[in-house]
Amino acid sequence: MQSADSTLTGLDQAATTVANELLLCCASVLPDDTRAEKVRQLVARPLDWDDLIRAARIHGVVPLVSAALSSSGALGVPEDVSEQLRKENLRNVHRNLYLTSELLRILDRFTESGISAVPFKGPSLAVSVYGHLALRQFTDLDILVRERDVSRARDLLIEQGYRAQQTLTDQQLEGLLRLDNELMFEREADLSMVDLQWRFRPEYFSFPLDMNRLWERMRALSLGGKEILTLAPEDLLLILCVHGTKHAWVRLAWVCDVARLVDASPLLDWDECLKQARALGAERMLFLGLFLAAGMLAA
């Protein structure tokens, strides 16, 4: 015979399991009607709402959870949970709008100085893959420039109030350009952060992506009423899968990026993607990202 304590423990575990199911459902790329129906079914079961909110924060999917619960018309969502999600979502919207305006300002400054720059992840990923700036959380701005332009881009960011996390002499910067892939900047006034990159992995990480070909395949994207450059979906998919694998896929948001990209790219050239992955020794990383996106989020 089960004790009362063990029965309660079982109920708690079941409630946590339902919360996890709901989290994955909200983040999935299921058809809207299918997702809404499944959300309503899960909300009708006992679940740990604190666990749901905590997991959504940890995994960077609060906007997706908030949007899915709201659009489902599910009854039974506690009022305090709805209000908490609404407030967090509103803060995310305000922050995203601010960072997007800052990104466009930086890109304008780079263009004026003859520097080609491509934002990836952040605002451009939210718009091109998620379909709305508010649906993805991001805290910094990832900007790709050509290696030859890094020094000038660094100086322009410093002129705009940013401080490099590494203070480097010109000689040290030359060494960094050969061996590494990024420089981080932060601005104390508004806590904005910029990740300036010239390749996607350090030279000592086996991912020898041809940056010249990548630049040739760039696409145009409308962001905030302006036309900017963005990565071709085949390149972006591979980069997202390598990034997720490097970090052991510990955040659901990274799996969401892959799932949303596949869902938003019906004309994606799979032959080219696989060919490039094989050439770079990244085939298993690509397959792992796709496996997780399909298994967890119905991509």
Backbone as JSON, one array per atom type, in Angstrom:
{
  "sequence": "MQSADSTLTGLDQAATTVANELLLCCASVLPDDTRAEKVRQLVARPLDWDDLIRAARIHGVVPLVSAALSSSGALGVPEDVSEQLRKENLRNVHRNLYLTSELLRILDRFTESGISAVPFKGPSLAVSVYGHLALRQFTDLDILVRERDVSRARDLLIEQGYRAQQTLTDQQLEGLLRLDNELMFEREADLSMVDLQWRFRPEYFSFPLDMNRLWERMRALSLGGKEILTLAPEDLLLILCVHGTKHAWVRLAWVCDVARLVDASPLLDWDECLKQARALGAERMLFLGLFLAAGMLAA",
  "N": [[0.85, -1.2, 0.0], [0.55, 2.21, -0.87], [2.12, 4.98, 0.74], [0.83, 8.13, 2.03], [2.64, 10.17, 1.6], [4.27, 9.2, -0.49], [2.39, 9.03, -2.49], [1.73, 11.72, -2.85], [4.19, 12.64, -3.72], [4.34, 11.32, -6.16], [2.24, 12.59, -7.49], [3.25, 15.19, -7.59], [5.47, 14.79, -9.26], [4.15, 14.0, -11.57], [2.79, 16.36, -12.16], [4.93, 18.02, -12.73], [5.92, 16.73, -15.0], [3.8, 17.17, -16.79], [3.99, 19.93, -16.98], [6.43, 20.13, -18.32], [5.74, 18.89, -20.73], [3.89, 20.75, -21.64], [5.52, 22.97, -21.96], [7.18, 22.15, -24.13], [5.22, 21.8, -26.06], [4.21, 24.43, -26.39], [6.46, 25.62, -27.47], [6.73, 24.35, -29.84], [6.56, 23.62, -33.44], [4.14, 22.82, -34.36], [1.1, 22.76, -36.35], [-1.02, 25.64, -35.99], [-3.72, 25.2, -35.04], [-3.61, 22.56, -34.15], [-1.61, 22.73, -32.17], [-2.88, 24.52, -30.39], [-5.1, 23.01, -29.53], [-3.81, 20.9, -28.22], [-2.5, 22.33, -26.2], [-4.71, 23.23, -24.72], [-5.66, 20.78, -23.77], [-3.53, 19.96, -22.12], [-3.41, 22.03, -20.22], [-5.72, 21.55, -18.86], [-5.07, 19.5, -17.2], [-3.58, 18.56, -14.0], [-0.87, 20.61, -13.19], [2.44, 21.89, -12.59], [2.74, 25.12, -12.29], [4.69, 26.92, -11.49], [7.01, 25.52, -12.09], [6.78, 25.48, -14.86], [7.03, 28.22, -15.6], [9.56, 28.75, -14.56], [11.17, 26.99, -16.06], [10.68, 27.99, -18.63], [11.92, 30.47, -18.47], [14.63, 29.74, -17.97], [15.21, 28.38, -20.32], [14.85, 30.25, -22.27], [12.39, 30.76, -23.61], [10.13, 32.21, -22.96], [8.5, 34.14, -24.44], [7.34, 32.45, -26.41], [5.88, 30.6, -24.9], [4.09, 32.31, -23.59], [2.71, 33.38, -25.83], [1.58, 31.06, -26.97], [-0.11, 30.07, -24.94], [-1.87, 32.23, -24.69], [-3.05, 32.43, -27.28], [-4.34, 30.02, -27.49], [-6.7, 30.0, -26.11], [-7.11, 28.67, -23.79], [-8.76, 27.55, -20.88], [-8.37, 27.87, -17.37], [-5.78, 28.68, -16.88], [-3.94, 30.06, -14.34], [-4.64, 33.3, -12.99], [-2.55, 34.85, -11.93], [-0.36, 33.69, -13.12], [-0.79, 34.22, -15.84], [-0.6, 37.01, -15.74], [2.02, 37.36, -14.87], [3.48, 36.23, -17.0], [2.64, 37.97, -19.0], [3.78, 40.43, -18.18], [6.53, 39.81, -18.24], [6.81, 39.22, -20.92], [6.21, 41.69, -22.05], [8.35, 43.23, -21.13], [10.36, 41.96, -22.53], [9.64, 42.59, -25.17], [10.0, 45.39, -25.18], [12.76, 45.54, -24.68], [13.76, 44.15, -26.91], [12.93, 45.83, -29.0], [14.42, 48.1, -28.42], [17.07, 47.13, -28.66], [17.02, 46.41, -31.33], [16.73, 48.89, -32.62], [19.16, 49.96, -31.85], [20.91, 48.2, -33.12], [20.36, 48.79, -35.85], [21.27, 51.39, -35.89], [24.02, 51.03, -35.43], [24.66, 49.52, -37.72], [24.13, 51.41, -39.72], [26.14, 53.25, -39.16], [28.41, 51.69, -39.66], [28.02, 51.22, -42.41], [28.27, 53.81, -43.44], [30.97, 54.07, -43.13], [31.98, 52.35, -44.94], [31.93, 49.64, -44.31], [30.88, 46.39, -44.64], [28.36, 44.63, -42.98], [26.8, 41.98, -41.2], [24.08, 41.14, -39.36], [23.29, 38.38, -37.24], [21.35, 35.78, -35.69], [19.66, 37.1, -32.79], [17.78, 40.11, -33.52], [17.48, 39.8, -36.37], [17.16, 37.03, -36.72], [14.85, 36.62, -35.23], [12.92, 37.99, -36.76], [13.17, 36.86, -39.39], [12.91, 34.09, -39.04], [11.23, 33.44, -36.83], [9.17, 35.08, -37.39], [8.29, 37.32, -36.07], [9.37, 40.07, -34.19], [9.0, 39.99, -31.45], [8.94, 37.37, -30.57], [11.24, 36.01, -29.93], [13.79, 35.7, -27.49], [16.58, 37.75, -26.79], [19.78, 38.93, -25.79], [22.05, 40.22, -26.59], [23.86, 41.65, -29.4], [24.72, 40.09, -32.29], [27.13, 40.45, -34.7], [28.46, 40.09, -37.88], [31.47, 40.74, -39.56], [33.87, 41.35, -42.21], [37.16, 39.99, -41.91], [39.19, 41.84, -42.49], [38.01, 44.21, -41.78], [37.7, 44.38, -39.08], [39.29, 45.88, -37.24], [38.62, 48.59, -37.83], [35.87, 48.47, -37.35], [35.87, 47.9, -34.64], [36.94, 50.33, -33.64], [34.88, 52.09, -34.36], [32.76, 51.16, -32.8], [33.76, 51.71, -30.26], [33.8, 54.49, -30.43], [31.1, 54.92, -30.24], [30.51, 54.57, -27.63], [30.94, 52.03, -26.62], [32.8, 49.5, -24.88], [35.57, 47.47, -25.29], [35.83, 44.13, -24.15], [38.28, 42.99, -24.04], [41.31, 44.58, -23.85], [43.37, 45.44, -26.37], [46.53, 45.62, -28.02], [47.55, 46.72, -31.32], [49.14, 44.71, -32.39], [48.46, 42.53, -30.78], [45.79, 42.3, -31.51], [46.07, 41.46, -34.16], [47.02, 38.87, -33.76], [44.81, 37.77, -32.46], [42.92, 37.88, -34.5], [43.86, 35.92, -36.21], [43.62, 33.55, -34.73], [41.26, 33.46, -33.23], [37.67, 34.16, -33.12], [35.98, 36.23, -32.42], [35.13, 39.4, -30.87], [34.12, 40.87, -27.88], [31.92, 43.44, -26.83], [30.74, 45.97, -24.59], [28.37, 48.34, -23.31], [28.22, 50.54, -20.79], [26.28, 52.44, -20.16], [23.7, 51.64, -21.05], [23.77, 48.93, -20.84], [24.02, 47.5, -23.18], [25.22, 44.95, -25.37], [27.61, 43.85, -27.73], [28.55, 41.37, -29.95], [31.13, 41.03, -31.87], [32.01, 39.44, -34.77], [34.18, 37.63, -37.01], [34.5, 35.21, -38.1], [32.91, 31.99, -37.66], [33.76, 30.1, -35.84], [36.56, 29.56, -33.69], [39.92, 29.24, -35.02], [41.08, 26.95, -34.01], [38.99, 25.26, -33.63], [37.41, 22.69, -35.29], [35.95, 23.64, -37.92], [35.96, 24.64, -40.74], [34.61, 26.81, -42.31], [33.96, 28.3, -45.43], [34.39, 31.54, -45.65], [34.32, 33.47, -47.65], [32.62, 32.4, -49.64], [30.35, 32.25, -48.1], [29.72, 34.97, -47.72], [29.08, 35.59, -50.34], [26.67, 34.31, -50.64], [24.79, 35.69, -49.21], [21.59, 37.03, -48.2], [18.89, 39.41, -48.7], [17.09, 41.21, -46.18], [14.26, 42.64, -44.65], [14.25, 44.82, -42.01], [12.92, 46.62, -39.45], [12.02, 48.52, -41.28], [14.2, 48.91, -42.87], [16.56, 47.69, -45.29], [18.6, 44.96, -44.81], [21.52, 42.8, -44.72], [21.45, 39.24, -44.52], [22.14, 35.86, -43.4], [22.2, 33.1, -45.72], [19.66, 30.57, -45.62], [20.61, 27.9, -45.65], [23.27, 28.15, -44.79], [22.84, 29.33, -42.3], [21.4, 27.35, -40.92], [23.31, 25.29, -40.61], [25.22, 26.63, -39.07], [23.75, 27.2, -36.74], [23.3, 24.59, -35.82], [25.9, 23.68, -35.33], [26.63, 25.52, -33.34], [24.75, 24.87, -31.3], [25.51, 22.22, -30.74], [28.13, 22.59, -29.86], [27.62, 23.77, -27.41], [26.29, 21.79, -26.09], [23.55, 21.71, -26.37], [22.02, 22.81, -24.26], [20.01, 24.66, -23.91], [16.62, 25.1, -24.64], [15.83, 27.05, -26.42], [17.75, 27.09, -28.46], [17.26, 24.75, -29.84], [14.73, 25.42, -30.69], [15.36, 27.48, -32.49], [16.45, 26.04, -34.64], [14.26, 24.39, -35.33], [12.32, 26.31, -36.01], [13.58, 27.59, -38.13], [13.75, 25.56, -40.09], [11.01, 25.13, -40.45], [10.27, 27.59, -41.49], [11.49, 27.66, -43.92], [10.7, 26.42, -46.59], [11.83, 26.09, -49.1], [14.42, 25.4, -48.71], [17.66, 24.34, -49.61], [18.39, 21.24, -49.37], [20.22, 19.39, -50.35], [22.5, 20.95, -50.86], [23.0, 21.82, -48.28], [23.61, 19.42, -46.9], [25.82, 18.59, -48.4], [27.66, 20.63, -47.82], [27.88, 20.29, -45.05], [29.07, 17.75, -44.89], [31.52, 18.26, -46.15], [32.67, 19.93, -44.29], [32.97, 18.37, -42.11], [30.87, 18.31, -40.36], [28.58, 16.87, -40.36], [27.36, 15.11, -38.5], [26.76, 16.87, -36.44], [24.89, 18.52, -37.67], [22.85, 16.62, -38.17], [22.2, 15.92, -35.55], [21.13, 18.31, -34.51], [18.86, 18.55, -36.18], [17.54, 16.18, -35.52], [16.87, 16.64, -32.81], [15.2, 18.87, -33.1], [13.1, 17.77, -34.58], [12.24, 15.63, -32.94], [11.62, 16.84, -30.47], [10.18, 19.17, -31.02], [8.52, 18.83, -33.17], [9.42, 19.48, -35.75]],
  "CA": [[0.0, 0.0, 0.0], [1.36, 3.42, -0.95], [1.92, 5.98, 1.79], [0.32, 9.42, 1.55], [3.79, 10.96, 1.13], [4.71, 8.72, -1.8], [1.35, 9.4, -3.45], [1.89, 13.14, -3.14], [5.4, 12.77, -4.53], [3.98, 10.9, -7.5], [1.43, 13.66, -8.09], [4.16, 16.3, -7.89], [6.26, 14.42, -10.43], [3.26, 14.04, -12.72], [2.53, 17.77, -12.47], [6.14, 18.54, -13.38], [5.95, 16.15, -16.34], [2.82, 17.9, -17.61], [4.57, 21.26, -17.24], [7.45, 19.96, -19.37], [5.02, 18.64, -21.98], [3.29, 22.01, -22.07], [6.63, 23.81, -22.43], [7.56, 21.7, -25.46], [4.1, 22.06, -26.96], [4.19, 25.87, -26.66], [7.63, 25.97, -28.28], [6.76, 23.51, -31.04], [6.11, 24.19, -34.72], [2.9, 22.17, -34.77], [0.12, 23.68, -36.91], [-1.63, 26.45, -34.93], [-4.91, 24.56, -34.47], [-3.16, 21.35, -33.43], [-0.94, 23.16, -30.95], [-3.87, 25.11, -29.48], [-5.89, 21.93, -28.94], [-2.96, 20.17, -27.27], [-2.31, 23.23, -25.06], [-5.94, 23.19, -23.9], [-5.71, 19.48, -23.09], [-2.52, 19.92, -21.06], [-3.78, 22.98, -19.17], [-6.82, 20.95, -18.1], [-4.51, 18.52, -16.27], [-2.79, 19.17, -12.92], [0.52, 20.88, -13.58], [3.19, 22.8, -11.72], [2.92, 26.36, -13.05], [5.99, 27.51, -11.13], [8.01, 24.8, -12.89], [6.64, 25.91, -16.25], [7.61, 29.56, -15.75], [11.0, 28.63, -14.29], [11.8, 26.35, -17.22], [10.59, 28.92, -19.77], [12.98, 31.48, -18.28], [15.93, 29.11, -18.13], [15.42, 27.95, -21.71], [14.71, 31.39, -23.17], [11.21, 30.63, -24.47], [8.97, 32.87, -22.34], [7.56, 34.68, -25.43], [6.61, 31.38, -27.08], [4.92, 30.07, -23.94], [3.06, 33.33, -23.42], [1.91, 33.47, -27.06], [0.81, 29.83, -27.18], [-1.19, 30.03, -23.95], [-2.83, 33.28, -25.01], [-3.77, 32.16, -28.52], [-5.07, 28.75, -27.4], [-7.99, 30.19, -25.46], [-7.21, 27.66, -22.73], [-9.31, 27.93, -19.58], [-7.66, 27.23, -16.27], [-4.47, 29.29, -16.62], [-4.1, 30.96, -13.19], [-4.54, 34.72, -13.34], [-1.24, 35.38, -11.59], [0.57, 33.17, -14.13], [-1.02, 35.01, -17.05], [-0.08, 38.36, -15.52], [3.48, 37.26, -14.81], [3.96, 36.04, -18.37], [2.37, 39.2, -19.75], [4.77, 41.43, -17.8], [7.85, 39.4, -18.75], [6.76, 39.35, -22.37], [6.25, 43.12, -22.36], [9.75, 43.65, -20.93], [11.13, 41.42, -23.65], [9.31, 43.38, -26.36], [10.66, 46.69, -25.06], [14.2, 45.33, -24.83], [14.02, 43.78, -28.3], [12.78, 47.03, -29.83], [15.56, 48.97, -28.15], [18.27, 46.53, -29.25], [16.89, 46.48, -32.79], [17.06, 50.26, -33.03], [20.6, 50.11, -31.65], [21.54, 47.44, -34.2], [20.24, 49.55, -37.09], [22.15, 52.55, -35.77], [25.39, 50.54, -35.63], [24.81, 49.14, -39.13], [24.22, 52.66, -40.49], [27.47, 53.81, -38.93], [29.34, 50.84, -40.4], [27.83, 51.46, -43.85], [28.86, 55.12, -43.74], [32.42, 53.92, -43.13], [32.35, 51.37, -45.96], [32.06, 48.3, -43.72], [29.73, 45.49, -44.79], [28.12, 43.93, -41.73], [25.63, 41.11, -41.25], [23.61, 40.64, -38.06], [22.7, 37.05, -37.26], [20.68, 35.57, -34.41], [19.05, 38.36, -32.37], [16.62, 40.65, -34.25], [17.3, 39.26, -37.73], [16.63, 35.68, -36.6], [13.47, 36.75, -34.75], [12.06, 38.41, -37.87], [13.22, 35.98, -40.56], [12.59, 32.7, -38.71], [10.08, 33.38, -35.93], [8.09, 35.85, -37.99], [7.93, 38.5, -35.28], [10.47, 40.5, -33.33], [8.71, 39.75, -30.03], [8.83, 35.95, -30.24], [12.53, 35.42, -29.53], [14.55, 36.46, -26.5], [18.01, 37.91, -27.04], [20.37, 39.89, -24.85], [23.16, 40.93, -27.21], [23.78, 41.79, -30.85], [25.79, 39.36, -32.99], [27.38, 41.1, -35.98], [29.58, 39.52, -38.65], [32.16, 41.61, -40.51], [35.04, 40.7, -42.79], [38.34, 40.08, -41.04], [39.94, 43.06, -42.78], [37.29, 45.38, -41.27], [37.51, 44.27, -37.63], [39.93, 46.99, -36.52], [37.81, 49.8, -38.0], [34.6, 48.24, -36.67], [36.16, 48.07, -33.21], [37.08, 51.76, -33.36], [33.57, 52.73, -34.48], [31.98, 50.79, -31.62], [34.31, 52.48, -29.14], [33.31, 55.86, -30.61], [29.69, 54.95, -29.87], [30.37, 54.35, -26.2], [31.18, 50.65, -26.22], [34.13, 49.18, -24.38], [35.95, 46.09, -25.58], [36.13, 43.36, -22.96], [39.72, 42.76, -24.09], [42.09, 45.72, -24.33], [44.41, 44.82, -27.19], [47.37, 46.42, -28.91], [47.35, 46.32, -32.72], [49.82, 43.43, -32.59], [47.63, 41.5, -30.14], [44.6, 42.13, -32.34], [46.46, 40.64, -35.32], [47.06, 37.48, -33.3], [43.43, 37.36, -32.19], [42.25, 37.69, -35.79], [44.31, 34.65, -36.79], [43.32, 32.38, -33.92], [39.94, 33.48, -32.6], [36.58, 34.48, -34.04], [35.08, 37.26, -31.94], [35.46, 40.39, -29.86], [32.91, 41.26, -27.16], [31.85, 44.84, -26.42], [29.6, 46.31, -23.75], [28.22, 49.76, -23.06], [27.74, 50.63, -19.42], [25.13, 53.34, -20.04], [22.43, 50.93, -21.24], [24.06, 47.5, -20.74], [24.0, 46.85, -24.5], [26.4, 44.15, -25.66], [27.81, 43.51, -29.14], [29.5, 40.29, -30.23], [31.65, 41.28, -33.21], [32.64, 38.21, -35.25], [34.7, 37.61, -38.38], [34.24, 33.83, -38.52], [31.94, 31.42, -36.73], [34.41, 29.3, -34.81], [38.01, 29.82, -33.69], [40.72, 28.42, -35.93], [41.42, 25.66, -33.4], [37.78, 24.44, -33.63], [37.35, 22.15, -36.65], [34.76, 24.04, -38.69], [36.6, 25.57, -41.69], [33.61, 27.37, -43.22], [34.49, 29.23, -46.43], [33.72, 32.8, -45.38], [34.09, 34.19, -48.91], [31.4, 31.86, -50.23], [29.23, 32.63, -47.23], [29.37, 36.35, -48.05], [28.46, 35.6, -51.67], [25.32, 33.74, -50.57], [23.94, 36.5, -48.35], [20.26, 37.43, -48.68], [18.36, 40.68, -48.18], [16.03, 41.08, -45.18], [13.71, 43.91, -44.18], [14.22, 44.91, -40.55], [12.65, 47.98, -39.0], [11.86, 49.4, -42.43], [15.46, 49.03, -43.61], [17.03, 46.44, -45.88], [19.91, 44.55, -44.29], [21.97, 41.5, -45.18], [21.32, 38.13, -43.58], [22.72, 34.61, -43.9], [21.35, 32.16, -46.45], [19.15, 29.59, -44.66], [21.47, 26.71, -45.6], [24.41, 28.48, -43.93], [22.35, 29.58, -40.95], [21.05, 26.07, -40.3], [24.54, 24.61, -40.23], [25.84, 27.41, -37.99], [22.94, 26.98, -35.54], [23.52, 23.22, -35.34], [27.25, 23.63, -34.76], [26.57, 26.28, -32.09], [24.03, 24.09, -30.3], [26.32, 21.06, -30.36], [29.27, 23.07, -29.07], [27.14, 24.08, -26.07], [25.58, 20.61, -25.59], [22.1, 21.9, -26.51], [21.46, 22.94, -22.92], [18.86, 25.57, -23.92], [15.58, 24.76, -25.61], [15.77, 28.11, -27.43], [18.62, 26.75, -29.58], [16.51, 23.76, -30.62], [13.66, 26.2, -31.32], [15.91, 28.19, -33.65], [16.55, 25.08, -35.74], [12.9, 23.99, -35.72], [11.65, 27.44, -36.67], [14.25, 27.83, -39.41], [13.29, 24.52, -41.02], [9.59, 25.38, -40.72], [10.12, 28.83, -42.26], [12.3, 27.58, -45.15], [10.26, 25.28, -47.42], [12.67, 25.96, -50.3], [15.8, 25.17, -48.29], [18.38, 23.4, -50.47], [18.92, 20.22, -48.47], [21.41, 18.78, -50.96], [23.62, 21.87, -50.61], [23.26, 21.82, -46.84], [24.29, 18.17, -46.58], [27.12, 18.62, -49.06], [28.53, 21.51, -47.06], [28.12, 19.67, -43.75], [30.05, 16.67, -45.08], [32.82, 18.86, -46.47], [33.19, 20.58, -43.09], [33.03, 17.42, -41.0], [29.84, 18.72, -39.4], [27.35, 16.15, -40.7], [26.72, 14.58, -37.29], [26.22, 18.01, -35.71], [23.67, 18.89, -38.38], [21.83, 15.6, -37.93], [21.78, 16.0, -34.15], [20.23, 19.45, -34.39], [17.6, 18.23, -36.85], [16.9, 15.13, -34.72], [16.27, 17.27, -31.63], [14.1, 19.73, -33.54], [11.98, 16.91, -34.99], [11.76, 14.83, -31.82], [11.1, 17.64, -29.36], [9.33, 20.3, -31.41], [7.71, 18.46, -34.33], [9.89, 20.13, -36.99]],
  "C": [[0.88, 1.24, 0.0], [1.07, 4.33, 0.24], [1.39, 7.25, 1.17], [1.46, 10.24, 0.96], [4.21, 10.52, -0.27], [3.68, 9.05, -2.87], [1.48, 10.85, -3.85], [3.12, 13.38, -4.01], [5.11, 12.39, -5.98], [3.16, 11.95, -8.22], [2.3, 14.84, -8.47], [4.96, 16.01, -9.16], [5.4, 14.46, -11.7], [2.98, 15.47, -13.15], [3.72, 18.41, -13.17], [6.25, 18.01, -14.81], [4.99, 16.86, -17.28], [3.35, 19.29, -17.95], [5.62, 21.18, -18.34], [6.8, 19.7, -20.73], [4.44, 19.94, -22.54], [4.36, 22.96, -22.61], [7.01, 23.44, -23.86], [6.45, 21.97, -26.48], [4.05, 23.54, -27.36], [5.32, 26.28, -27.59], [7.65, 25.26, -29.62], [6.34, 24.28, -32.29], [4.93, 23.39, -35.26], [1.99, 23.19, -35.45], [-0.65, 24.39, -35.79], [-2.81, 25.75, -34.26], [-4.54, 23.33, -33.65], [-2.49, 21.72, -32.12], [-1.94, 23.71, -29.94], [-4.69, 24.03, -28.78], [-5.06, 21.16, -27.91], [-2.69, 21.02, -26.03], [-3.53, 23.17, -24.15], [-6.04, 21.88, -23.13], [-4.73, 19.43, -21.92], [-2.87, 20.86, -19.91], [-4.89, 22.41, -18.3], [-6.33, 19.91, -17.09], [-3.76, 19.23, -15.14], [-1.36, 19.4, -13.38], [1.13, 21.9, -12.65], [3.51, 24.06, -12.52], [4.24, 27.05, -12.74], [7.11, 26.84, -11.94], [7.97, 25.25, -14.34], [7.32, 27.26, -16.47], [9.11, 29.51, -15.55], [11.72, 28.04, -15.51], [11.78, 27.27, -18.44], [11.66, 29.99, -19.68], [14.35, 30.88, -18.57], [16.23, 28.82, -19.6], [15.15, 29.05, -22.73], [13.52, 31.33, -24.1], [9.96, 31.25, -23.85], [8.02, 33.44, -23.39], [6.74, 33.6, -26.13], [5.56, 30.77, -26.17], [3.76, 31.05, -23.76], [2.13, 33.39, -24.64], [1.03, 32.25, -27.25], [-0.35, 29.72, -26.19], [-2.28, 31.03, -24.29], [-3.68, 32.93, -26.23], [-4.62, 30.89, -28.46], [-6.48, 28.92, -26.85], [-8.2, 29.21, -24.32], [-7.8, 28.26, -21.46], [-8.48, 27.24, -18.5], [-6.25, 27.73, -16.06], [-4.64, 30.26, -15.46], [-3.86, 32.41, -13.58], [-3.16, 35.27, -13.05], [-0.18, 34.89, -12.58], [0.44, 33.97, -15.42], [-0.42, 36.4, -16.92], [1.45, 38.37, -15.49], [4.07, 37.1, -16.2], [3.77, 37.29, -19.21], [3.43, 40.25, -19.46], [6.15, 41.08, -18.36], [7.91, 39.54, -20.27], [6.87, 40.81, -22.79], [7.67, 43.66, -22.19], [10.61, 43.18, -22.09], [10.89, 42.22, -24.93], [10.04, 44.71, -26.33], [12.17, 46.56, -25.28], [14.55, 45.0, -26.28], [13.93, 44.98, -29.23], [13.98, 47.95, -29.66], [16.82, 48.42, -28.82], [18.21, 46.55, -30.78], [17.23, 47.87, -33.3], [18.55, 50.52, -32.89], [21.37, 49.38, -32.75], [21.51, 48.24, -35.51], [21.13, 50.78, -37.06], [23.6, 52.16, -36.01], [25.62, 50.19, -37.11], [24.91, 50.37, -40.02], [25.61, 53.26, -40.37], [28.53, 53.0, -39.68], [29.25, 51.12, -41.9], [28.46, 52.78, -44.26], [30.38, 55.04, -43.84], [32.89, 52.84, -44.11], [32.54, 49.96, -45.44], [30.77, 47.51, -43.95], [29.58, 44.68, -43.5], [26.81, 43.15, -41.81], [25.24, 40.69, -39.83], [23.06, 39.23, -38.22], [22.27, 36.74, -35.83], [19.96, 36.88, -34.05], [17.87, 38.8, -33.21], [16.41, 40.02, -35.62], [16.73, 37.84, -37.69], [15.17, 35.71, -36.15], [12.52, 37.06, -35.9], [12.01, 37.37, -38.98], [12.73, 34.57, -40.27], [11.35, 32.57, -37.83], [8.9, 34.19, -36.46], [7.67, 37.08, -37.23], [9.06, 38.8, -34.3], [10.26, 40.11, -31.87], [8.81, 38.29, -29.62], [10.15, 35.28, -29.86], [13.21, 36.31, -28.52], [16.0, 36.56, -26.94], [18.53, 39.03, -26.15], [21.53, 40.67, -25.44], [22.97, 40.96, -28.72], [24.98, 41.1, -31.48], [25.94, 39.95, -34.39], [28.62, 40.5, -36.63], [30.15, 40.58, -39.58], [33.31, 40.82, -41.13], [36.25, 40.94, -41.89], [39.1, 41.39, -41.25], [39.29, 44.31, -42.17], [37.17, 45.39, -39.75], [38.08, 45.47, -36.89], [39.1, 48.27, -36.62], [36.46, 49.66, -37.29], [34.76, 48.4, -35.16], [36.23, 49.54, -32.85], [35.73, 52.47, -33.41], [32.68, 52.39, -33.28], [32.46, 51.56, -30.39], [33.85, 53.93, -29.21], [31.86, 56.0, -30.15], [29.45, 54.55, -28.41], [30.58, 52.93, -25.73], [32.63, 50.47, -25.75], [34.42, 47.72, -24.68], [36.3, 45.37, -24.29], [37.61, 42.99, -22.88], [40.39, 44.02, -24.62], [43.31, 45.18, -25.05], [45.23, 45.87, -27.93], [47.08, 45.96, -30.34], [47.98, 44.96, -33.0], [49.01, 42.28, -31.97], [46.36, 41.23, -30.94], [44.9, 41.27, -33.56], [46.5, 39.16, -34.94], [45.67, 36.93, -33.04], [42.68, 37.06, -33.49], [42.62, 36.35, -36.42], [43.73, 33.45, -36.05], [41.89, 32.32, -33.39], [38.88, 33.89, -33.61], [35.72, 35.65, -33.61], [35.74, 38.21, -30.96], [34.15, 40.83, -29.21], [33.02, 42.71, -26.7], [30.63, 45.04, -25.52], [29.58, 47.82, -23.53], [27.53, 49.93, -21.71], [26.46, 51.43, -19.31], [23.8, 52.61, -20.15], [22.58, 49.41, -21.21], [23.94, 46.76, -22.08], [25.31, 46.1, -24.72], [26.43, 43.8, -27.14], [28.88, 42.42, -29.22], [29.94, 40.46, -31.68], [32.43, 40.05, -33.68], [33.14, 38.37, -36.69], [34.73, 36.18, -38.94], [33.38, 33.22, -37.43], [32.52, 30.47, -35.7], [35.88, 29.66, -34.83], [38.74, 28.86, -34.62], [41.02, 27.03, -35.34], [40.18, 24.76, -33.28], [37.55, 23.99, -35.07], [36.02, 22.46, -37.33], [35.2, 25.08, -39.71], [35.62, 26.1, -42.74], [34.26, 28.39, -44.15], [33.75, 30.56, -46.29], [33.46, 33.59, -46.65], [32.81, 33.71, -49.59], [30.18, 32.23, -49.4], [28.77, 34.05, -47.53], [28.66, 36.42, -49.4], [27.01, 35.13, -51.63], [24.36, 34.56, -49.71], [22.62, 36.87, -49.03], [19.88, 38.78, -48.09], [17.21, 40.39, -47.22], [15.56, 42.47, -44.77], [13.6, 43.88, -42.66], [14.0, 46.36, -40.15], [12.53, 48.98, -40.14], [13.12, 49.61, -43.24], [15.86, 47.67, -44.16], [18.44, 46.15, -45.38], [20.28, 43.22, -44.93], [21.72, 40.45, -44.1], [21.87, 36.86, -44.21], [21.71, 33.82, -44.71], [20.89, 31.08, -45.48], [20.0, 28.34, -44.55], [22.68, 26.95, -44.7], [23.97, 28.65, -42.48], [22.02, 28.28, -40.23], [22.29, 25.35, -39.8], [25.2, 25.32, -39.04], [25.07, 27.21, -36.68], [23.17, 25.59, -34.96], [24.91, 23.05, -34.73], [27.28, 24.35, -33.42], [25.89, 25.47, -30.99], [24.84, 22.9, -29.82], [27.5, 21.47, -29.5], [28.86, 23.31, -27.63], [26.22, 22.99, -25.51], [24.06, 20.79, -25.58], [21.4, 22.07, -25.16], [20.26, 23.89, -22.84], [17.88, 25.16, -25.02], [15.5, 25.79, -26.72], [16.62, 27.77, -28.65], [17.97, 25.68, -30.46], [15.37, 24.46, -31.35], [14.16, 26.92, -32.57], [15.98, 27.27, -34.87], [15.17, 24.7, -36.25], [12.2, 25.09, -36.5], [12.27, 27.74, -38.04], [13.78, 26.83, -40.46], [11.84, 24.78, -41.43], [9.39, 26.59, -41.62], [10.82, 28.79, -43.61], [11.9, 26.4, -46.02], [11.12, 25.06, -48.66], [14.14, 25.73, -49.95], [16.45, 24.09, -49.16], [19.08, 22.35, -49.59], [20.17, 19.56, -49.05], [22.65, 19.64, -50.7], [24.0, 21.86, -49.14], [24.04, 20.57, -46.43], [25.69, 18.11, -47.18], [28.11, 19.46, -48.26], [28.87, 20.91, -45.69], [29.16, 18.56, -43.85], [31.45, 17.24, -45.31], [33.48, 19.46, -45.24], [33.34, 19.63, -41.91], [31.99, 17.71, -39.94], [28.52, 17.98, -39.63], [26.62, 15.65, -39.46], [26.11, 15.71, -36.46], [24.92, 18.49, -36.35], [22.55, 17.91, -38.08], [21.32, 15.65, -36.49], [20.8, 17.15, -33.95], [18.87, 19.18, -35.0], [16.83, 17.16, -36.08], [16.2, 15.73, -33.5], [15.06, 18.12, -32.02], [12.87, 18.91, -33.92], [11.38, 16.18, -33.79], [11.11, 15.63, -30.72], [10.04, 18.64, -29.79], [8.57, 20.07, -32.71], [8.13, 19.15, -35.62], [9.91, 19.15, -38.15]]
}
